[in-house]
Amino acid sequence: MGRMTPGAEAAGSKARRTPRCASVMVALVVAAHAVAADPPHRTLVLVSGRTYEGVIEERDDGNFYVADIELVVLRDFVSRIEQRTPAELIAPWRAEIEAKSTSDEVLTFVKFAMFNRLERAHATWGLERWKTQRNQTDDPAWEVSLTTHFAICAQVRDARLTEYAELLEKALADFGVKLPSKRTPGLDFLVRIYRDRELYVRETKCPGSAGVYMPGQRELAIFDEVGRKADTIGTILHEALHQYMNEYYNGCSTQCWWYEEGLAEYHSTARVTAGQLSGSGGKIAAHIDRLRVLVRTQALDLKKYWKCDYAAFLADGIQGYSLAWALVHFFFNTKDPAYQKAWQRWVSTQPTVKPHHLGRLFDMTLGRLDLEQLRKDLTRYIESL
């Protein structure tokens, strides 16, 4: 899901006993009283030297739960944090744990507040350490900026780094309004902004791109070419849309790549002005010029792109991006009720279905449109741009 360079063509214990959780922050030990025949059981929860009364139960899956928190998951999280977090990062929240009066409050705090804070504290510590190591060899040097939702490592600094950080936050908020999701933005996303082209290509393995979103690592990688800030801003918005779709919306339909790539291009024209992001859906001259040549020399082949995987989408290079942008632009601006209804149902219903049902949803909405008629209408629309 990259943007092309401009101009390029744990299982629970089987014994009936309470598992234990050791934390770098607190000693979280659950010690059960005599176990009754049927759950739930009353139990004592020892946290940071204080004892609380709570409820423990063993469910059908064999795992133990306290106050509806799965201890196996909590244990695994604490173990992971313990292995990589210096003890000094934990100290500020010890008093907050000790102030809780019930096991429910303690475990809720551990699962939510402590989880987010530890992850962010570790991200800060880890990024600063990473920056120090990279700056021994990389030129230009790296800087780190943390916003509400992004951890940014960049070979740019000062005003430009601040501008890009603001852009990412504004984009996330804008996507949340235009593509509402029930999922709440949480932990940081890592963003790397490169000035060294060779380093960008070596680390992303995407030589023909200016940016790429890597869902496995939950990272954005952006190449910021000197003298082409406007292109970089467009690339950041394009890749941030991919990130939003994958993390908050419902992923993308692997049978409808023109939709996600077209949507990313559609939003790439926005800019931050007076603290507000606006301008999505602006005209992109390069796409328009390419498409006008295309429609004057041959008929648009919508069937080829309508339902295809990513490899098929990329087969025609940047032409696929241009056609994807035109389709999304058309659907956002059409006055035809049939097109409006199909588009609205497709966009609004996505967050409510599971990813593996997106193909069926597409068939029930956009998939019912007459492709030949759409080809004619889209061709006229392109000529009018």
GIVENMO-V438525 format. One record per residue. N is the residue number from 1. SS is DSSP state (alpha for helix, beta for strand, coil for the rest). OMEGA is omega in degrees with one decimal (* if undefined). NEAR is the number of other C-alpha atoms within 8 Angstrom. Layout:
<<N/SS/OMEGA/NEAR> <N/SS/OMEGA/NEAR>>
//
This chain:
<<1/coil/-179.3/8> <2/beta/176.3/10> <3/beta/-175.4/11> <4/beta/177.8/10> <5/coil/179.2/9> <6/coil/178.0/6> <7/coil/-179.7/4> <8/coil/174.8/7> <9/coil/*/5> <10/coil/-172.0/5> <11/coil/-179.6/6> <12/coil/-179.9/9> <13/coil/179.1/9> <14/coil/177.5/5> <15/coil/-178.2/4> <16/coil/175.4/6> <17/coil/-175.8/6> <18/coil/177.1/8> <19/coil/179.9/11> <20/beta/178.7/9> <21/beta/177.2/12> <22/beta/-178.3/11> <23/coil/172.6/10> <24/coil/-177.0/10> <25/coil/-177.9/9> <26/coil/170.1/9> <27/beta/-177.7/12> <28/beta/-176.4/12> <29/beta/178.4/11> <30/beta/-177.2/12> <31/beta/-175.8/9> <32/beta/169.8/12> <33/coil/178.1/7> <34/coil/-174.3/4> <35/coil/177.6/7> <36/coil/-176.0/6> <37/coil/-175.5/4> <38/coil/175.5/5> <39/coil/0.8/8> <40/coil/177.7/8> <41/beta/170.8/10> <42/beta/-177.6/10> <43/beta/173.9/12> <44/beta/179.0/12> <45/beta/-180.0/14> <46/beta/-178.4/13> <47/beta/177.3/13> <48/coil/175.0/9> <49/coil/179.7/6> <50/beta/-176.9/7> <51/beta/179.2/8> <52/beta/175.0/11> <53/beta/-178.5/10> <54/beta/-179.2/13> <55/beta/175.2/10> <56/beta/177.7/14> <57/beta/176.5/10> <58/beta/-176.2/10> <59/coil/-174.1/8> <60/coil/-178.5/5> <61/coil/176.9/4> <62/coil/179.0/10> <63/coil/176.6/13> <64/beta/-180.0/14> <65/beta/171.6/12> <66/beta/179.9/13> <67/coil/178.2/10> <68/coil/175.4/5> <69/beta/-178.0/10> <70/beta/-175.2/10> <71/alpha/179.6/13> <72/alpha/178.6/12> <73/alpha/179.8/8> <74/alpha/178.8/11> <75/alpha/-179.4/11> <76/alpha/178.7/9> <77/alpha/-178.0/8> <78/alpha/179.0/12> <79/alpha/-179.7/10> <80/alpha/179.0/8> <81/alpha/-176.6/10> <82/alpha/-176.3/10> <83/alpha/-170.5/6> <84/alpha/-175.0/6> <85/coil/176.9/8> <86/coil/-173.1/7> <87/alpha/-176.3/8> <88/alpha/178.2/5> <89/alpha/-174.1/10> <90/coil/-170.3/11> <91/alpha/-174.4/8> <92/alpha/-175.3/6> <93/alpha/179.5/9> <94/alpha/-178.6/10> <95/alpha/179.4/7> <96/alpha/177.3/7> <97/alpha/-175.1/11> <98/alpha/-178.6/9> <99/coil/-178.6/6> <100/coil/-174.5/9> <101/coil/-179.6/7> <102/coil/179.1/9> <103/alpha/178.8/12> <104/alpha/178.7/9> <105/alpha/-178.7/9> <106/alpha/-174.4/11> <107/alpha/174.5/11> <108/alpha/178.1/10> <109/alpha/-178.9/10> <110/alpha/-175.4/9> <111/alpha/-173.3/10> <112/alpha/-174.1/8> <113/alpha/-177.9/9> <114/alpha/-179.9/10> <115/alpha/-177.9/9> <116/alpha/-178.0/10> <117/alpha/179.8/8> <118/alpha/179.2/11> <119/alpha/-179.7/9> <120/alpha/177.6/10> <121/alpha/178.7/9> <122/alpha/178.4/10> <123/alpha/179.5/10> <124/alpha/-179.7/10> <125/alpha/-178.4/8> <126/alpha/-179.5/8> <127/alpha/177.5/10> <128/alpha/177.1/9> <129/alpha/178.5/8> <130/alpha/-179.6/8> <131/alpha/-179.6/12> <132/alpha/179.8/8> <133/alpha/-177.1/8> <134/alpha/-176.7/10> <135/coil/173.9/10> <136/coil/-176.9/6> <137/coil/-172.3/6> <138/coil/176.3/8> <139/coil/3.9/8> <140/coil/-179.4/8> <141/coil/-179.0/9> <142/coil/172.0/13> <143/beta/180.0/10> <144/beta/176.0/11> <145/beta/178.3/9> <146/beta/174.0/9> <147/coil/-177.9/8> <148/coil/-174.6/6> <149/coil/-174.5/11> <150/beta/169.4/13> <151/beta/-169.9/14> <152/beta/171.9/12> <153/beta/-171.4/14> <154/beta/171.3/13> <155/coil/172.4/13> <156/coil/-174.3/13> <157/coil/173.0/9> <158/alpha/-171.2/6> <159/alpha/-177.9/6> <160/alpha/177.4/8> <161/alpha/177.2/11> <162/alpha/179.8/9> <163/alpha/-179.4/8> <164/alpha/178.6/9> <165/alpha/178.0/12> <166/alpha/180.0/8> <167/alpha/-179.4/13> <168/alpha/179.6/12> <169/alpha/179.1/12> <170/alpha/179.5/11> <171/alpha/179.5/12> <172/alpha/178.7/10> <173/alpha/-179.4/8> <174/alpha/178.2/9> <175/alpha/-179.9/11> <176/alpha/177.6/9> <177/alpha/-175.3/7> <178/alpha/178.8/6> <179/coil/-172.3/9> <180/coil/179.2/8> <181/coil/176.4/9> <182/coil/179.8/6> <183/coil/-176.9/6> <184/coil/176.0/6> <185/coil/-176.1/6> <186/coil/-172.4/6> <187/coil/-177.3/8> <188/coil/167.9/10> <189/beta/179.4/10> <190/beta/177.6/11> <191/beta/175.5/13> <192/beta/178.9/11> <193/beta/-173.0/13> <194/beta/165.9/14> <195/coil/179.9/12> <196/coil/-176.3/10> <197/alpha/-179.1/9> <198/alpha/179.0/6> <199/alpha/177.8/8> <200/alpha/-178.6/14> <201/alpha/-177.8/10> <202/alpha/-174.7/8> <203/alpha/178.4/6> <204/alpha/-176.1/9> <205/coil/178.8/7> <206/coil/-173.5/9> <207/coil/-177.6/6> <208/coil/-173.9/7> <209/beta/172.7/10> <210/beta/178.9/14> <211/beta/-179.8/15> <212/beta/172.2/14> <213/beta/-178.2/14> <214/beta/-174.0/10> <215/coil/179.7/8> <216/coil/178.6/5> <217/coil/-175.8/5> <218/coil/-175.9/10> <219/beta/166.2/12> <220/beta/172.8/15> <221/beta/-174.6/14> <222/beta/172.4/15> <223/beta/-178.2/13> <224/coil/-177.9/11> <225/coil/179.8/9> <226/coil/177.8/6> <227/coil/-178.2/4> <228/coil/-177.3/8> <229/alpha/-179.7/9> <230/alpha/177.0/6> <231/alpha/179.8/8> <232/alpha/178.7/13> <233/alpha/177.2/12> <234/alpha/179.6/11> <235/alpha/178.1/13> <236/alpha/-179.7/12> <237/alpha/179.1/15> <238/alpha/-176.7/13> <239/alpha/178.1/16> <240/alpha/176.4/13> <241/alpha/176.1/13> <242/alpha/-179.9/12> <243/alpha/-179.6/12> <244/alpha/-179.2/11> <245/alpha/-176.5/11> <246/alpha/-173.0/11> <247/alpha/-169.8/8> <248/alpha/-170.2/12> <249/alpha/174.6/13> <250/coil/-175.0/12> <251/coil/177.9/9> <252/coil/176.0/11> <253/coil/179.6/9> <254/coil/177.4/9> <255/coil/-174.0/9> <256/beta/-175.0/14> <257/alpha/178.4/15> <258/alpha/-178.4/14> <259/alpha/-176.6/10> <260/alpha/179.5/10> <261/alpha/177.6/12> <262/alpha/178.1/17> <263/alpha/178.7/12> <264/alpha/177.2/13> <265/alpha/-179.8/11> <266/alpha/-177.6/13> <267/alpha/-175.0/13> <268/coil/-178.3/14> <269/coil/-178.1/13> <270/coil/177.4/13> <271/beta/176.5/10> <272/beta/178.1/10> <273/beta/-179.4/7> <274/coil/177.1/4> <275/coil/-178.9/5> <276/beta/176.6/7> <277/beta/179.7/12> <278/beta/177.0/8> <279/coil/175.7/9> <280/coil/177.6/10> <281/coil/175.9/10> <282/coil/-179.5/8> <283/coil/178.4/7> <284/coil/-172.0/7> <285/alpha/-178.0/6> <286/alpha/178.4/6> <287/alpha/-178.3/11> <288/alpha/180.0/12> <289/alpha/-178.5/8> <290/alpha/-177.9/10> <291/alpha/178.2/12> <292/alpha/175.6/10> <293/alpha/-177.7/8> <294/alpha/-175.6/10> <295/alpha/178.4/10> <296/alpha/-177.5/7> <297/alpha/-179.2/6> <298/coil/178.0/6> <299/coil/177.3/7> <300/coil/179.8/8> <301/coil/-177.5/7> <302/alpha/-179.2/8> <303/alpha/-178.1/7> <304/alpha/-175.3/7> <305/alpha/-169.0/13> <306/alpha/175.4/9> <307/coil/-178.3/9> <308/beta/177.1/12> <309/coil/-172.9/10> <310/alpha/-179.6/8> <311/alpha/178.9/6> <312/alpha/178.8/8> <313/alpha/-176.8/13> <314/alpha/-173.7/9> <315/coil/-179.5/7> <316/coil/176.2/7> <317/coil/-172.7/9> <318/alpha/178.1/10> <319/alpha/178.2/10> <320/alpha/178.3/13> <321/alpha/-179.5/12> <322/alpha/179.8/13> <323/alpha/177.9/12> <324/alpha/177.9/13> <325/alpha/-178.7/15> <326/alpha/179.5/12> <327/alpha/-179.9/11> <328/alpha/179.0/12> <329/alpha/179.1/11> <330/alpha/-176.5/10> <331/alpha/178.4/10> <332/alpha/-173.1/7> <333/alpha/-177.6/6> <334/coil/175.9/8> <335/coil/-178.1/6> <336/coil/-177.1/6> <337/alpha/-178.6/6> <338/alpha/178.0/6> <339/alpha/-179.3/11> <340/alpha/-178.2/12> <341/alpha/-178.7/8> <342/alpha/-178.8/11> <343/alpha/-179.0/11> <344/alpha/178.9/8> <345/alpha/179.7/9> <346/alpha/-175.9/12> <347/alpha/-172.9/8> <348/alpha/-174.7/8> <349/alpha/-176.6/8> <350/alpha/-176.8/11> <351/alpha/-175.2/10> <352/alpha/-178.4/5> <353/coil/177.6/9> <354/coil/-176.4/8> <355/alpha/-176.9/9> <356/alpha/176.3/5> <357/alpha/-177.0/8> <358/alpha/178.9/12> <359/alpha/178.9/11> <360/alpha/178.2/7> <361/alpha/178.1/10> <362/alpha/-179.9/10> <363/alpha/-177.0/9> <364/alpha/-177.7/8> <365/coil/-179.3/12> <366/alpha/-178.6/10> <367/alpha/-179.8/7> <368/alpha/-179.6/7> <369/coil/176.2/9> <370/coil/-175.0/6> <371/alpha/-179.9/8> <372/alpha/177.8/6> <373/alpha/177.9/7> <374/alpha/178.7/9> <375/alpha/179.5/11> <376/alpha/-179.0/8> <377/alpha/178.9/8> <378/alpha/178.0/11> <379/alpha/177.8/10> <380/alpha/-178.9/8> <381/alpha/179.4/9> <382/alpha/-179.3/11> <383/alpha/-179.0/7> <384/alpha/-177.2/5> <385/coil/*/6>>
//
